[in-house]
Amino acid sequence: MATHHLPHHESHGNHPMSVIGFLLILGGFASAALWLVSMASGNVAVAILCGLLMVAAFAGAATILTTLTHRHHHSPVLPDNTDAERGRYMREYR
């Protein structure tokens, strides 16, 4: 009986979690802007809420990006489709 093995595939692009980290950074900056405007206009409750959202978004993004870098050895910023990464793939998996 013949067994068919699918070839091992390594993605050479941005990790999907890096996109979520990027969106959290954008959300953190938007929350920071709303926090600043809310403080200036005297809306204390909205300012506190936006400040907490800002801290949570930046903390979540930092956690995602450092996890990708240290645990998964994947660059969260640069896609792994350079010539050096292709060479590493060929050395390690072929």
N, C-alpha and C positions, 0 to 999 in steps of 0.2 A: 504494500500500500504506500503510495507516495504522499509525502507530507509537504505542504507548501508553506514556506516561511515568507512572510511579508518582509520586505527590506526595512531596515531600521531607518527611521526618518527623523532628522533633527531640523527643527524650524530655524530658518535664517532670517528672522525678522524681529520686530519688537515683541516682547512678551506681552500677552493680553493684560496682565496686571499692571504693567508700566503705563498703559493707557488709562487705567483707573487711577493710578497715582497722579498722572498728569491732570486728569479731571478734578481730583481732589485739590491739587495746587491751585487750579483756576478758581474753584469754589472757595478756597481759603482767601484768595485775593479779593474776590467779590464780597465775601463776608467782612473782610477787613475794611473795604470801602464803605459798606453799609454801617459797620460799627462806628467808623469815624463820623459819618454824616449823622447818625442817630445820636451820638454823644454831643455833637455840635448843636443839634436842634432841641436837645433836652428830653428826648425819649429814652428814659433810663432802662425800662424793661426791654425794649427792642435792642438797645445798645448792649445789654448784658447777653441777650440771646445771640446776637450776631458775633459778639466776642467769643462766646463758648463754641459756636459753630466754626469760627476761624481757627481756634486752637485745636479742635477735634479734626478738622480737615487737614491742617498742616501736620499734626501728629500721625494721622492715618497715612498720609502720603509719605512721610519720612519712614514709617514702619515698612510700608510696601517696598520702597526703593532700597532701603538697606537690606531687607530680606532677600530681594532679588540679587543684590550684589554679593552678599556674603554667603547665603545658604545655597542659592541656585547657580552662583557664578555666572550670572547673566547681566549684561549691562542694561540697566533700565532706561538709559538715555539714548544710546547708539544701537542701531540694528546690527545684528551680527552677520552682515552679508559683505564684509570686506574681503579682500584677497587673503589677509592673514587668517581670518576666521575660516574661510574655505580650506586653507592649508591645514589648519588645526583639525578641522573635520575629517579631512582625508587622512591625516596621520593617526587620529584616534579611532576612527570608525571604519576605515577601509584597509 
